[in-house]
Amino acid sequence: MTTIITIITLAIIYSLLRHFWKSGSKSINQFDNNSKKRINSEINMSVEEFVEKYQTNNGQVKGGTLCFWGHWFGRPYDNLHTIVSVDFDKQNKNLKLRFSEGETLIITNAEEIKELIGNEPYTNRLQILKAEKVYWEWNSYGELATTENLLHYEFKRVGQQIEGETNSKRYVNDFADLDILKPAVLLT
């Protein structure tokens, strides 16, 4: 009888220790409502923390597909944009990310930056939930890098709506999918 009581007591102590150890770690082990895939950790950062982390190559999300307020650049998960540098202009509050194919992303008044890291495909993501303006510039793929081939998307928060425009004839100009409730920038 004493052996059974000892085993039960040890099992309870083990369960309690395991529970408190998990809750003290950075891991949140939750399901992301959009993808229903397990997210193992969520890291919230200020703009300054984000810049420092990515300038020292400690960023968890190295690249992915881009989405701006619900509007995908290309098809979801159909392309890869790899971050090569990050800068922040404090005076103009512009966060600038440069990518491996010469693309530039400028986010004005970026807020609520998150890295969500998972162990399944497509769960790693970088989110900038709020911004005043997002400007994405790229050279027309497969063309010479000239001023004439420089294309852009520009998205602005206007009240409770997002307005978009582009100089590209190749990419859809219809920005009906823009949604202020979605992240200003999603890299996944």
C-alpha positions as CSV (number, residue, x, y, z in Angstrom):
1,M,0.0,0.0,0.0
2,T,2.9,2.4,0.8
3,T,4.4,1.7,-2.6
4,I,1.2,2.7,-4.4
5,I,0.9,5.9,-2.4
6,T,4.6,6.7,-3.1
7,I,4.1,6.1,-6.9
8,I,1.0,8.3,-7.0
9,T,2.7,11.1,-5.0
10,L,5.7,11.0,-7.4
11,A,3.4,11.0,-10.4
12,I,1.6,14.1,-9.1
13,I,4.9,15.9,-8.3
14,Y,6.2,15.0,-11.8
15,S,3.1,16.4,-13.4
16,L,3.2,19.6,-11.4
17,L,6.9,20.1,-12.2
18,R,6.3,19.5,-15.9
19,H,3.4,21.9,-16.0
20,F,5.4,24.7,-14.3
21,W,8.5,24.1,-16.3
22,K,6.5,24.4,-19.6
23,S,4.6,27.5,-18.6
24,G,7.9,29.2,-17.7
25,S,9.4,28.7,-21.1
26,K,8.9,31.0,-24.1
27,S,7.0,28.2,-25.9
28,I,3.3,28.8,-26.1
29,N,2.3,25.6,-28.0
30,Q,-0.9,27.0,-29.4
31,F,-2.8,26.6,-32.7
32,D,-2.7,29.6,-35.0
33,N,-6.3,30.3,-36.0
34,N,-5.5,31.0,-39.6
35,S,-3.5,27.9,-40.5
36,K,-4.5,25.4,-37.8
37,K,-0.9,24.4,-37.6
38,R,1.0,24.2,-34.3
39,I,3.0,27.3,-33.3
40,N,5.7,26.4,-30.8
41,S,7.0,29.9,-29.9
42,E,6.0,33.5,-30.3
43,I,8.5,36.3,-29.9
44,N,7.2,39.9,-29.7
45,M,9.7,42.7,-30.5
46,S,9.9,46.4,-30.8
47,V,11.2,47.9,-34.0
48,E,14.6,48.4,-32.3
49,E,14.7,44.9,-31.0
50,F,13.8,43.5,-34.4
51,V,16.5,45.6,-36.2
52,E,19.2,44.5,-33.7
53,K,18.2,40.9,-33.9
54,Y,18.2,40.8,-37.7
55,Q,21.4,42.9,-38.1
56,T,23.2,40.4,-36.0
57,N,21.8,37.5,-38.1
58,N,19.8,36.2,-35.1
59,G,16.4,36.4,-36.8
60,Q,14.4,33.2,-36.8
61,V,12.6,33.9,-40.1
62,K,15.2,34.1,-42.9
63,G,12.7,34.5,-45.8
64,G,9.5,33.4,-47.4
65,T,6.5,34.5,-49.3
66,L,5.1,38.0,-48.8
67,C,1.6,39.2,-48.0
68,F,0.5,42.8,-47.4
69,W,-2.8,43.3,-45.4
70,G,-4.1,40.1,-47.0
71,H,-2.8,40.7,-50.5
72,W,-0.2,38.1,-51.6
73,F,2.7,39.0,-53.7
74,G,2.5,36.2,-56.2
75,R,0.8,33.0,-55.1
76,P,1.1,31.9,-51.4
77,Y,4.2,29.8,-50.9
78,D,5.1,30.1,-54.5
79,N,8.2,32.2,-54.2
80,L,11.0,32.9,-51.7
81,H,12.3,36.3,-50.6
82,T,15.4,36.1,-48.4
83,I,16.2,38.9,-46.0
84,V,19.8,40.2,-46.5
85,S,19.7,43.4,-44.5
86,V,17.6,45.5,-42.1
87,D,17.8,49.2,-41.3
88,F,15.7,51.7,-39.4
89,D,15.5,55.4,-40.1
90,K,14.3,56.7,-36.7
91,Q,13.6,60.2,-38.0
92,N,11.1,59.1,-40.6
93,K,10.2,55.9,-38.7
94,N,10.9,53.8,-41.8
95,L,11.9,50.2,-41.3
96,K,13.8,49.0,-44.4
97,L,14.3,45.3,-45.4
98,R,16.4,44.4,-48.4
99,F,16.1,41.0,-50.0
100,S,18.4,38.7,-52.0
101,E,16.9,39.5,-55.5
102,G,17.3,43.3,-54.9
103,E,13.8,43.9,-53.6
104,T,13.2,46.5,-51.0
105,L,10.4,46.6,-48.4
106,I,9.9,49.9,-46.5
107,I,7.4,49.9,-43.6
108,T,6.5,53.3,-42.0
109,N,5.5,53.3,-38.3
110,A,5.8,49.5,-37.9
111,E,4.2,48.2,-34.7
112,E,3.6,44.8,-33.1
113,I,6.4,42.8,-34.7
114,K,6.2,39.0,-34.0
115,E,8.1,35.9,-35.0
116,L,6.0,32.8,-34.9
117,I,8.1,29.6,-35.0
118,G,6.7,26.1,-35.6
119,N,7.9,22.7,-36.4
120,E,5.7,22.1,-39.5
121,P,6.1,23.4,-43.0
122,Y,4.9,27.0,-43.5
123,T,4.4,27.8,-39.8
124,N,7.5,30.0,-39.4
125,R,6.4,33.5,-40.0
126,L,7.3,37.1,-39.4
127,Q,4.4,39.4,-38.8
128,I,4.2,43.2,-38.6
129,L,0.7,43.6,-37.5
130,K,0.3,47.4,-37.8
131,A,1.8,50.1,-40.0
132,E,1.0,53.4,-41.6
133,K,2.4,52.6,-45.0
134,V,4.0,49.6,-46.7
135,Y,6.1,50.1,-49.9
136,W,7.4,47.0,-51.8
137,E,9.8,47.6,-54.7
138,W,11.2,45.0,-57.1
139,N,12.8,44.7,-60.5
140,S,10.6,43.0,-63.1
141,Y,11.8,39.4,-62.7
142,G,13.6,38.1,-65.8
143,E,14.3,41.6,-67.0
144,L,17.4,43.8,-66.8
145,A,17.7,45.9,-63.6
146,T,16.8,49.3,-65.0
147,T,14.7,52.2,-63.9
148,E,12.0,51.3,-66.4
149,N,11.8,47.7,-65.0
150,L,11.5,48.9,-61.4
151,L,8.0,48.1,-60.1
152,H,6.2,48.8,-56.8
153,Y,3.2,48.2,-54.6
154,E,2.2,50.9,-52.2
155,F,-0.3,50.3,-49.4
156,K,-1.5,53.1,-47.1
157,R,-3.7,53.0,-44.0
158,V,-6.5,55.6,-44.6
159,G,-8.8,55.7,-41.5
160,Q,-10.0,52.2,-41.1
161,Q,-9.2,51.1,-44.6
162,I,-6.2,50.1,-46.6
163,E,-5.6,51.6,-50.1
164,G,-3.3,50.0,-52.6
165,E,-1.7,51.0,-55.9
166,T,1.0,49.7,-58.2
167,N,2.8,50.6,-61.4
168,S,2.9,47.0,-62.5
169,K,0.8,45.8,-65.5
170,R,1.8,42.2,-64.9
171,Y,0.5,41.9,-61.3
172,V,-3.2,42.3,-60.4
173,N,-4.2,45.9,-59.6
174,D,-7.4,44.8,-57.9
175,F,-6.7,45.2,-54.2
176,A,-10.2,44.1,-53.1
177,D,-8.5,41.5,-50.8
178,L,-6.9,44.2,-48.6
179,D,-8.1,43.8,-45.0
180,I,-7.0,46.1,-42.1
181,L,-7.5,43.3,-39.7
182,K,-4.7,41.2,-41.3
183,P,-1.0,41.8,-40.7
184,A,0.5,44.8,-42.5
185,V,3.3,42.5,-43.5
186,L,3.5,38.7,-43.4
187,L,6.6,36.8,-44.4
188,T,6.0,33.1,-44.3
